[in-house]
């Protein structure tokens, strides 16, 4: 069966996306959970380890606290309280830490450090899965055993004010609540006032037992301007005053003989040096935990706070309130909190915590009896029983007291080891689904590689032996074998995987697909071995493979980048690899230009990298050139063309160097100041305004050439709207506007731009439909494509910050220069052009700014936090999802966030479609481009699924490799959509040709 290269590549890539999705479904682990569906109950608690008769041995000791108030300040870094600036930022809290009845700790949060997983960790004591990052956008109700459910079951009356994530996770659990959205990051005032306004009336009442306050303002300031902003100190002082008010009210309500209160100050996660969070840097994972209660001893000075795990708060609060510990908690009791209780109660608390951890250990590890922590717990439990027997008998000697302290130490060590073992396991991977996904990904990659000579030939068709494979005996034998393996795995006692839960029809289809692919691969490999491959774009007319320096660079660079992904440091600093490859590419292109214009004197210069079968272009003519704004400058002579061609690679190098200085990215040097810091300072706002205006003018000049007059007008008005929007939010100034003028959110101006974007898209789509349905006009189709491309450019310009408009400008300038003087004049074939577009797109992914920062109505002196894209989730900019929105709306917010994140690759891929589908390019070029894109994404995807599978139990997999895997998956999905568009354009292009 013969199919076109583009159709074949699209088919492979779509199925590969599904295979990667299956792999991801198995890779993102189900957090460590007990297999028991019921939740912990007081009646299920074990008795004290004593065989004699004694009353109340199976009950939890009496509660230590009557009331608990939890003040959770989002993105509260530990140095905001314990650091050198703690006395300045939060003076009252710092006084309590140094001189009050408090216990202070540095609570370490596990990545991913985003809000919803952290709330789950605080309430369940478990380690949330990485997939909770996605669920953070729309949190479902939490069905897992948790502290809030236990408190409600025990009759505790709970009140909540703050982040509405709590209300979504725990519906109908609070007797009173008021939730505020956490995603509208431009608001850092009202979001906290909505919490504080309830305080006075609530603190006066006695009808509640647990009060939870979740303040979001500090987190929003971090997203807007970073941890060193002038807004940080006033916000922290506001939080300090709130804590002082709550503490004073609790002291006034304290009565003689009643149980004491407990006031908890904590953060869900920290804040990086750029104001973001989601990663695993020290500032993101280290949060303060201050426990305030008259039950504690008064401090006599500042001590270095010890480190605990954030999940340790869950069993501590549960036991302090007389509640069972959540079944899936991996935390351990914070012993200083109960040190004022009797030794028997302390040991009882530790025994209950140890019993819960040992049960979870049994349920999650088959060889739990060999675990060191489990053995230590059994020893401590036995010693506890012996000690308790002596206590019941009335022994009060000092030896008994020392024996009890020894038992306490044994328990603490056993809890530490068991908690560490459960935390290290992280979760249960669905290995069967992962293996099936890996096998399918590799089969599609091998299919693409074996078909490469035919796919890149002049005919641009692939001959697939589908019929012979489906009618062969090995196909049916493989189906039976694989289906038997599936039945065996799914019916095994310990099997619980997603692939087994799929309908039998889908499973049989996947089995048949894998079997057919294997048979096709064997047939194609045998065919290749039986006869020499046909001609390909890389084959010279004289026979034998002939690779130019450019071909070698493109192949070696792509392979080298794939190999570099195996090291975590190369993943963290991947931008350096792309910068190096891009600079090397420019030098090789410069060499090709010199060879063409200065070393070859023959009039008929051979086509570079093009076979005699391919629809190659004749020597360049002025009329054949891709439409470019440079023709308006009078660049028509041969000499001018020669020097402009020579200048193009050098100018590209200069642009890349400038963009590297604009935004820092990666890990090692992200904290260093860059040109973006300088431009965003209030002292240089006039310079930024001029730069933004010049960039928008040049963007119009570069894009408008290929558009109709209607789209030109819409584009011009839209770019004016972009500048007006930036002026409204305070990034730039208008000539008649004072620098300290009133600022707003710019909602109406952004919506004004959206209207013109939709108008341009409508005009381009209309031209495309006319070219396919009414008239077979290649020029009309080309104009429609370029108009849609201009609409994408306008949308990206709206989303980009003012100081990053030069990034977009340089991107368009490089595209125009390369298309006019390099790809066209040097006759690079579709494969070479596609790989170059891919490299540029990857580099501009890191050039562009993308970090939670959007200055909405902020009178800031400086904007501290600017950086480029990286492979960290902390650099995903959710603030652009609210451009033109008054409140959080999920669909447009997700779309705009994804578009902003992948603006670089999207712009270059869109340009590739327009360039290869232009009126004087053949359908063969479109097929070659689609095939090369599919291969470029399949190679790293296949390598990465294997690497992640091998390293799945390493802790750094969550901070480095998991975000990169998400980015790779999204890139693959984007490439699949582009290939589908390629295929559509090729089919329409073929039908429009006579």
PEJO-V862399 format. One record per residue. SS is DSSP state (~ for helix, > for strand, _ for the rest). NEAR is the number of other ideal C-beta (glycine too) atoms within 8 Angstrom. Layout:
ss:SS near:NEAR
ss:SS near:NEAR
This chain:
ss:_ near:7
ss:> near:6
ss:> near:9
ss:> near:11
ss:~ near:15
ss:~ near:15
ss:~ near:9
ss:~ near:14
ss:~ near:17
ss:~ near:15
ss:~ near:9
ss:~ near:13
ss:~ near:16
ss:~ near:10
ss:~ near:11
ss:~ near:16
ss:~ near:11
ss:~ near:8
ss:~ near:13
ss:~ near:14
ss:~ near:10
ss:~ near:14
ss:~ near:15
ss:~ near:11
ss:~ near:11
ss:~ near:17
ss:~ near:13
ss:_ near:9
ss:_ near:11
ss:> near:7
ss:> near:11
ss:_ near:13
ss:_ near:10
ss:_ near:10
ss:_ near:5
ss:_ near:6
ss:_ near:3
ss:_ near:4
ss:_ near:9
ss:_ near:11
ss:_ near:8
ss:~ near:7
ss:~ near:4
ss:~ near:6
ss:_ near:13
ss:_ near:7
ss:_ near:7
ss:_ near:12
ss:_ near:9
ss:_ near:11
ss:_ near:4
ss:_ near:6
ss:_ near:2
ss:_ near:8
ss:_ near:3
ss:_ near:5
ss:_ near:8
ss:_ near:7
ss:_ near:7
ss:_ near:10
ss:_ near:9
ss:_ near:4
ss:_ near:8
ss:_ near:13
ss:> near:13
ss:> near:8
ss:> near:11
ss:> near:14
ss:> near:14
ss:> near:10
ss:> near:14
ss:> near:13
ss:> near:11
ss:_ near:16
ss:_ near:13
ss:_ near:13
ss:> near:14
ss:_ near:14
ss:~ near:10
ss:~ near:13
ss:~ near:15
ss:~ near:10
ss:_ near:9
ss:_ near:4
ss:_ near:8
ss:~ near:14
ss:~ near:6
ss:~ near:6
ss:~ near:13
ss:_ near:13
ss:~ near:10
ss:~ near:11
ss:~ near:13
ss:~ near:11
ss:~ near:9
ss:~ near:12
ss:~ near:15
ss:~ near:9
ss:~ near:8
ss:_ near:10
ss:_ near:10
ss:> near:12
ss:> near:9
ss:> near:11
ss:> near:13
ss:> near:13
ss:> near:16
ss:> near:11
ss:_ near:15
ss:_ near:12
ss:_ near:11
ss:_ near:13
ss:_ near:15
ss:_ near:13
ss:~ near:13
ss:~ near:13
ss:~ near:13
ss:~ near:14
ss:~ near:13
ss:~ near:15
ss:~ near:16
ss:~ near:14
ss:~ near:14
ss:~ near:15
ss:_ near:14
ss:_ near:15
ss:_ near:12
ss:_ near:12
ss:_ near:11
ss:_ near:10
ss:_ near:7
ss:~ near:13
ss:~ near:11
ss:~ near:6
ss:~ near:10
ss:_ near:11
ss:_ near:8
ss:_ near:6
ss:_ near:8
ss:_ near:7
ss:_ near:7
ss:_ near:10
ss:_ near:3
ss:_ near:10
ss:_ near:11
ss:_ near:12
ss:~ near:14
ss:~ near:10
ss:~ near:11
ss:~ near:15
ss:~ near:13
ss:~ near:10
ss:~ near:7
ss:_ near:9
ss:_ near:5
ss:_ near:9
ss:_ near:9
ss:> near:15
ss:> near:13
ss:> near:15
ss:> near:12
ss:> near:14
ss:> near:12
ss:_ near:10
ss:~ near:14
ss:~ near:15
ss:~ near:11
ss:~ near:11
ss:~ near:14
ss:_ near:14
ss:_ near:7
ss:_ near:4
ss:_ near:8
ss:_ near:11
ss:_ near:6
ss:> near:8
ss:> near:9
ss:> near:9
ss:> near:11
ss:> near:11
ss:_ near:9
ss:_ near:12
ss:_ near:10
ss:_ near:10
ss:_ near:14
ss:_ near:12
ss:_ near:8
ss:_ near:14
ss:_ near:7
ss:~ near:6
ss:~ near:16
ss:~ near:13
ss:~ near:8
ss:~ near:10
ss:~ near:15
ss:~ near:8
ss:_ near:6
ss:_ near:9
ss:~ near:12
ss:~ near:6
ss:~ near:7
ss:~ near:12
ss:~ near:10
ss:~ near:6
ss:_ near:7
ss:_ near:4
ss:_ near:4
ss:_ near:13
ss:_ near:9
ss:> near:14
ss:> near:12
ss:> near:13
ss:> near:14
ss:> near:13
ss:> near:15
ss:_ near:14
ss:~ near:13
ss:~ near:17
ss:~ near:14
ss:~ near:13
ss:~ near:14
ss:~ near:18
ss:~ near:12
ss:~ near:18
ss:~ near:15
ss:_ near:12
ss:_ near:13
ss:_ near:5
ss:_ near:14
ss:~ near:7
ss:~ near:12
ss:~ near:14
ss:~ near:9
ss:~ near:7
ss:~ near:13
ss:~ near:12
ss:~ near:11
ss:~ near:10
ss:~ near:13
ss:~ near:13
ss:~ near:9
ss:~ near:13
ss:~ near:14
ss:~ near:9
ss:~ near:10
ss:~ near:13
ss:~ near:12
ss:~ near:8
ss:~ near:10
ss:~ near:13
ss:~ near:7
ss:~ near:6
ss:_ near:8
ss:_ near:9
ss:_ near:5
ss:_ near:3
ss:_ near:3
ss:_ near:7
ss:_ near:6
ss:> near:11
ss:> near:13
ss:> near:14
ss:> near:14
ss:> near:14
ss:> near:12
ss:> near:16
ss:_ near:14
ss:_ near:12
ss:_ near:15
ss:_ near:17
ss:_ near:14
ss:_ near:13
ss:_ near:10
ss:_ near:14
ss:_ near:18
ss:_ near:14
ss:_ near:14
ss:_ near:14
ss:_ near:15
ss:_ near:9
ss:_ near:9
ss:~ near:6
ss:~ near:12
ss:~ near:17
ss:~ near:14
ss:> near:12
ss:> near:17
ss:> near:17
ss:> near:14
ss:> near:15
ss:> near:14
ss:> near:13
ss:_ near:12
ss:_ near:7
ss:_ near:9
ss:_ near:13
ss:_ near:5
ss:_ near:7
ss:_ near:12
ss:_ near:4
ss:_ near:6
ss:_ near:5
ss:_ near:6
ss:_ near:3
ss:_ near:11
ss:> near:6
ss:> near:7
ss:> near:12
ss:> near:11
ss:_ near:14
ss:_ near:15
ss:~ near:14
ss:~ near:15
ss:~ near:17
ss:~ near:16
ss:~ near:12
ss:~ near:12
ss:~ near:14
ss:~ near:17
ss:~ near:13
ss:_ near:14
ss:_ near:9
ss:_ near:12
ss:_ near:11
ss:_ near:14
ss:_ near:19
ss:_ near:13
ss:_ near:14
ss:_ near:16
ss:_ near:13
ss:_ near:13
ss:_ near:13
ss:_ near:14
ss:_ near:12
ss:~ near:10
ss:~ near:7
ss:~ near:12
ss:~ near:13
ss:_ near:7
ss:_ near:6
ss:_ near:9
ss:_ near:5
ss:~ near:9
ss:~ near:9
ss:~ near:10
ss:~ near:13
ss:~ near:15
ss:~ near:11
ss:~ near:13
ss:~ near:14
ss:~ near:14
ss:~ near:13
ss:~ near:14
ss:~ near:15
ss:~ near:10
ss:~ near:13
ss:~ near:17
ss:~ near:12
ss:~ near:10
ss:~ near:15
ss:~ near:15
ss:~ near:8
ss:~ near:8
ss:~ near:12
ss:_ near:9
ss:_ near:3
ss:_ near:6
ss:~ near:11
ss:~ near:6
ss:~ near:6
ss:_ near:13
ss:~ near:7
ss:~ near:16
ss:~ near:14
ss:~ near:10
ss:~ near:12
ss:~ near:15
ss:~ near:8
ss:~ near:10
ss:~ near:14
ss:~ near:11
ss:~ near:9
ss:~ near:12
ss:~ near:14
ss:~ near:12
ss:~ near:8
ss:~ near:13
ss:~ near:13
ss:~ near:11
ss:~ near:10
ss:~ near:11
ss:~ near:9
ss:_ near:6
ss:_ near:5
ss:_ near:7
ss:_ near:4
ss:_ near:6
ss:~ near:5
ss:~ near:6
ss:~ near:12
ss:~ near:9
ss:~ near:8
ss:~ near:11
ss:~ near:13
ss:~ near:9
ss:~ near:9
ss:~ near:13
ss:~ near:13
ss:~ near:8
ss:~ near:12
ss:~ near:15
ss:~ near:11
ss:~ near:10
ss:~ near:15
ss:~ near:16
ss:~ near:10
ss:~ near:12
ss:~ near:17
ss:~ near:15
ss:~ near:9
ss:~ near:13
ss:~ near:13
ss:~ near:12
ss:~ near:8
ss:~ near:11
ss:_ near:11
ss:> near:10
ss:> near:8
ss:_ near:9
ss:_ near:15
ss:~ near:8
ss:~ near:12
ss:~ near:14
ss:~ near:14
ss:~ near:9
ss:~ near:14
ss:~ near:17
ss:~ near:12
ss:~ near:9
ss:~ near:16
ss:~ near:16
ss:~ near:10
ss:~ near:12
ss:~ near:15
ss:~ near:13
ss:~ near:9
ss:~ near:13
ss:~ near:15
ss:~ near:8
ss:~ near:10
ss:_ near:12
ss:~ near:11
ss:~ near:10
ss:~ near:14
ss:~ near:16
ss:_ near:14
ss:_ near:15
ss:_ near:11
ss:_ near:7
ss:_ near:13
ss:> near:11
ss:> near:11
ss:> near:7
ss:_ near:11
ss:_ near:11
ss:~ near:9
ss:~ near:7
ss:~ near:8
ss:~ near:12
ss:~ near:9
ss:_ near:6
ss:_ near:9
ss:~ near:5
ss:~ near:8
ss:~ near:13
ss:~ near:8
ss:~ near:8
ss:~ near:12
ss:~ near:11
ss:~ near:8
ss:~ near:8
ss:~ near:11
ss:~ near:10
ss:~ near:8
ss:~ near:8
ss:~ near:12
ss:~ near:8
ss:~ near:8
ss:~ near:11
ss:~ near:9
ss:_ near:6
ss:_ near:7
ss:_ near:3
ss:_ near:4
ss:_ near:10
ss:_ near:5
ss:_ near:13
ss:~ near:10
ss:~ near:14
ss:~ near:11
ss:~ near:5
ss:_ near:8
ss:_ near:5
ss:~ near:6
ss:~ near:6
ss:~ near:8
ss:~ near:11
ss:~ near:9
ss:~ near:8
ss:~ near:11
ss:~ near:12
ss:~ near:9
ss:~ near:10
ss:~ near:13
ss:~ near:12
ss:~ near:12
ss:~ near:12
ss:~ near:10
ss:~ near:14
ss:~ near:13
ss:~ near:12
ss:~ near:9
ss:~ near:11
ss:~ near:13
ss:~ near:9
ss:~ near:8
ss:~ near:9
ss:~ near:9
ss:~ near:5
ss:~ near:5
ss:_ near:5
ss:_ near:3
ss:_ near:7
ss:_ near:7
ss:_ near:9
ss:_ near:12
ss:_ near:13
ss:_ near:9
ss:> near:11
ss:_ near:7
ss:_ near:6
ss:_ near:5
ss:_ near:5
ss:_ near:6
ss:> near:6
ss:_ near:8
ss:_ near:7
ss:_ near:8
ss:~ near:8
ss:~ near:13
ss:~ near:11
ss:~ near:9
ss:~ near:11
ss:~ near:13
ss:~ near:9
ss:~ near:8
ss:~ near:12
ss:~ near:11
ss:~ near:9
ss:~ near:10
ss:~ near:12
ss:~ near:10
ss:~ near:8
ss:~ near:10
ss:_ near:14
ss:_ near:7
ss:_ near:7
ss:~ near:8
ss:~ near:6
ss:~ near:11
ss:~ near:12
ss:~ near:13
ss:_ near:11
ss:~ near:15
ss:~ near:13
ss:~ near:8
ss:~ near:12
ss:~ near:14
ss:~ near:12
ss:~ near:8
ss:~ near:13
ss:~ near:12
ss:~ near:10
ss:~ near:10
ss:~ near:13
ss:~ near:13
ss:~ near:10
ss:~ near:11
ss:~ near:13
ss:~ near:11
ss:~ near:9
ss:~ near:12
ss:~ near:14
ss:~ near:10
ss:~ near:9
ss:~ near:12
ss:~ near:9
ss:~ near:5
ss:~ near:6
ss:_ near:7
ss:_ near:3
ss:_ near:5
ss:_ near:3
ss:_ near:5
ss:_ near:8
ss:_ near:4
ss:_ near:9
ss:_ near:11
ss:_ near:13
ss:_ near:9
ss:_ near:12
ss:_ near:6
ss:_ near:7
ss:_ near:12
ss:_ near:6
ss:_ near:9
ss:_ near:8
ss:_ near:6
ss:_ near:5
ss:_ near:10
ss:_ near:7
ss:~ near:6
ss:~ near:4
ss:~ near:9
ss:_ near:11
ss:_ near:8
ss:_ near:7
ss:_ near:10
ss:~ near:10
ss:~ near:10
ss:~ near:9
ss:~ near:6
ss:~ near:6
ss:_ near:4
ss:_ near:9
ss:_ near:7
ss:_ near:6
ss:~ near:5
ss:~ near:6
ss:~ near:9
ss:~ near:12
ss:~ near:9
ss:~ near:8
ss:~ near:13
ss:~ near:13
ss:~ near:12
ss:~ near:8
ss:~ near:14
ss:~ near:13
ss:~ near:10
ss:~ near:11
ss:~ near:12
ss:~ near:11
ss:~ near:8
ss:~ near:11
ss:~ near:14
ss:~ near:8
ss:~ near:10
ss:~ near:13
ss:~ near:8
ss:~ near:7
ss:~ near:15
ss:_ near:15
ss:_ near:13
ss:_ near:11
ss:_ near:12
ss:_ near:8
ss:_ near:6
ss:_ near:6
ss:_ near:12
ss:_ near:5
ss:_ near:6
ss:_ near:5
ss:_ near:12
ss:~ near:9
ss:~ near:14
ss:~ near:12
ss:~ near:9
ss:~ near:12
ss:~ near:13
ss:_ near:11
ss:~ near:8
ss:~ near:4
ss:~ near:10
ss:~ near:11
ss:~ near:8
ss:~ near:8
ss:~ near:14
ss:~ near:12
ss:~ near:8
ss:~ near:12
ss:~ near:15
ss:~ near:10
ss:~ near:8
ss:~ near:12
ss:~ near:14
ss:~ near:9
ss:~ near:11
ss:~ near:15
ss:~ near:11
ss:~ near:8
ss:~ near:12
ss:~ near:13
ss:~ near:13
ss:~ near:9
ss:~ near:12
ss:_ near:14
ss:_ near:9
ss:~ near:6
ss:~ near:8
ss:~ near:15
ss:~ near:10
ss:~ near:8
ss:~ near:12
ss:~ near:16
ss:~ near:10
ss:~ near:9
ss:~ near:14
ss:~ near:14
ss:~ near:9
ss:~ near:14
ss:~ near:13
ss:~ near:12
ss:~ near:12
ss:~ near:14
ss:~ near:12
ss:~ near:13
ss:~ near:11
ss:_ near:14
ss:_ near:10
ss:_ near:12
ss:_ near:12
ss:_ near:11
ss:_ near:7
ss:_ near:4
ss:_ near:3
ss:_ near:8
ss:_ near:5
ss:_ near:8
ss:_ near:4
ss:_ near:7
ss:_ near:3
ss:_ near:9
ss:_ near:8
ss:_ near:9
ss:_ near:12
ss:~ near:10
ss:~ near:6
ss:~ near:11
ss:~ near:13
ss:~ near:9
ss:~ near:10
ss:~ near:15
ss:~ near:10
ss:~ near:8
ss:~ near:14
ss:~ near:13
ss:~ near:8
ss:~ near:11
ss:~ near:18
ss:~ near:10
ss:~ near:8
ss:~ near:13
ss:~ near:18
ss:~ near:10
ss:~ near:9
ss:~ near:14
ss:~ near:12
ss:~ near:9
ss:~ near:12
ss:~ near:16
ss:~ near:10
ss:~ near:5
ss:~ near:5
ss:_ near:6
ss:_ near:8
ss:_ near:9
ss:~ near:11
ss:~ near:7
ss:~ near:11
ss:~ near:18
ss:~ near:13
ss:~ near:13
ss:~ near:15
ss:~ near:14
ss:~ near:13
ss:~ near:16
ss:~ near:14
ss:~ near:15
ss:~ near:16
ss:~ near:12
ss:~ near:11
ss:~ near:13
ss:~ near:16
ss:~ near:10
ss:~ near:14
ss:~ near:13
ss:~ near:15
ss:~ near:11
ss:_ near:14
ss:_ near:10
ss:~ near:12
ss:~ near:16
ss:~ near:13
ss:~ near:15
ss:~ near:12
ss:~ near:15
ss:~ near:15
ss:~ near:12
ss:~ near:12
ss:~ near:12
ss:~ near:13
ss:~ near:12
ss:~ near:12
ss:~ near:10
ss:~ near:12
ss:~ near:14
ss:~ near:12
ss:~ near:12
ss:~ near:13
ss:~ near:10
ss:~ near:15
ss:~ near:10
ss:_ near:13
ss:_ near:11
ss:_ near:11
ss:_ near:12
ss:_ near:11
ss:_ near:15
ss:~ near:13
ss:~ near:13
ss:~ near:12
ss:~ near:14
ss:~ near:15
ss:~ near:12
ss:~ near:13
ss:~ near:12
ss:~ near:12
ss:~ near:14
ss:~ near:11
ss:~ near:14
ss:~ near:11
ss:~ near:15
ss:~ near:16
ss:~ near:12
ss:~ near:15
ss:~ near:15
ss:_ near:14
ss:> near:16
ss:_ near:10
ss:_ near:13
ss:_ near:16
ss:_ near:17
ss:_ near:14
ss:_ near:14
ss:_ near:11
ss:_ near:9
ss:_ near:10
ss:_ near:5
ss:_ near:11
ss:_ near:5
ss:_ near:11
ss:_ near:12
ss:_ near:12
ss:_ near:14
ss:_ near:15
ss:_ near:14
ss:> near:14
ss:_ near:13
ss:_ near:15
ss:_ near:9
ss:_ near:11
ss:~ near:11
ss:~ near:15
ss:~ near:14
ss:_ near:10
ss:_ near:13
ss:_ near:11
ss:~ near:13
ss:~ near:11
ss:~ near:13
ss:~ near:13
ss:_ near:11
ss:_ near:8
ss:_ near:11
ss:_ near:4
ss:_ near:6
ss:_ near:9
ss:_ near:7
ss:~ near:8
ss:~ near:6
ss:~ near:9
ss:~ near:15
ss:~ near:10
ss:~ near:9
ss:~ near:12
ss:~ near:13
ss:~ near:9
ss:~ near:12
ss:~ near:13
ss:~ near:11
ss:_ near:12
ss:~ near:13
ss:~ near:16
ss:~ near:13
ss:~ near:13
ss:~ near:15
ss:~ near:15
ss:~ near:14
ss:~ near:11
ss:~ near:12
ss:~ near:14
ss:~ near:14
ss:~ near:13
ss:~ near:12
ss:~ near:14
ss:_ near:13
ss:_ near:9
ss:_ near:7
ss:_ near:5
ss:_ near:9
ss:_ near:7
ss:~ near:10
ss:~ near:12
ss:~ near:12
ss:~ near:17
ss:~ near:17
ss:~ near:17
ss:~ near:15
ss:~ near:17
ss:~ near:17
ss:~ near:14
ss:~ near:17
ss:~ near:15
ss:~ near:12
ss:~ near:13
ss:~ near:12
ss:~ near:16
ss:~ near:12
ss:~ near:12
ss:~ near:15
ss:~ near:11
ss:~ near:12
ss:~ near:13
ss:~ near:15
ss:~ near:10
ss:~ near:11
ss:~ near:13
ss:~ near:11
ss:~ near:6
ss:_ near:9
ss:_ near:9
ss:_ near:7
ss:_ near:6
ss:_ near:7
ss:~ near:9
ss:~ near:12
ss:~ near:13
ss:~ near:11
ss:~ near:12
ss:~ near:14
ss:~ near:13
ss:~ near:13
ss:~ near:13
ss:~ near:13
ss:~ near:9
ss:~ near:9
ss:~ near:11
ss:~ near:12
ss:~ near:11
ss:~ near:11
ss:~ near:15
ss:~ near:9
ss:~ near:12
ss:~ near:14
ss:~ near:13
ss:~ near:8
ss:~ near:13
ss:~ near:15
ss:~ near:10
ss:~ near:9
ss:~ near:17
ss:~ near:13
ss:~ near:8
ss:~ near:13
ss:~ near:15
ss:~ near:8
ss:~ near:11
ss:~ near:13
ss:~ near:8
ss:~ near:8
ss:~ near:11
ss:_ near:8
ss:_ near:1
